[in-house]
Amino acid sequence: MIKETLTEARQKMDKAIEVTQEEFGAVRTGRANPALFANLTVEYYGSPTPMQQLASFQVPEARTVVITPYDRSAMGDIENALRNSDLGANPANDGNVIRVVLPQLTEERRKEYVKLVKTKAEDGKVSIRNIRRKAKEALERMSKDGDVGEDEADRGIKELDEITKSRADEVDRLLDAKEAELLEV
């Protein structure tokens, strides 16, 4: 029972790291990347739809993204979503594709992105700590109910703490890498 609880906690923590990494990918660095558009939604026929379901993305140059809508009637909606986003981009529509040239990052904007990334990293760590708390409560409950011995539960909690620390360290490592990437000129 302890092993199953620890395995489940480990899997959930790995998923929290994965989500944090995806959120880091959506934060812009100096290069254009289709992941920048992962969280953008477009008002499409009255319902909010993820932009990645409406178009394909190509990156022909370092700061340029070419967006090809699957449905040409959605072009205006996609343009509006891009203009209203926090990317600071001005989309250009030629009737077939939308070209987005991302502006050069300023020092001030880079520092804002670093703050944003730190917030996302902290959210990831909070998620990991919440998973730890729930798993610890489950282990303590098993011990209290007499399903496992106290010593076994204590060993399980120690192992859980090691798993938690390693996952939190992984988030810190990802944060340091993203921060270095953002501050690189």
Secondary structure, DSSP 8 states (H G I E B T S, - for coil): -HHHHHHHHHHHHHHHHHHHHHHHHTS--SS--GGGGTT-EEEETTEEEEGGGTEEEEEEETTEEEEEESSGGGHHHHHHHHHHSTT--EEEE-SS-EEEE-----HHHHHHHHHHHHHHHHHHHHHHHHHHHHHHHHHHHHHHHTSS-HHHHHHHHHHHHHHHHHHHHHHHHHHHHHHHHHH--
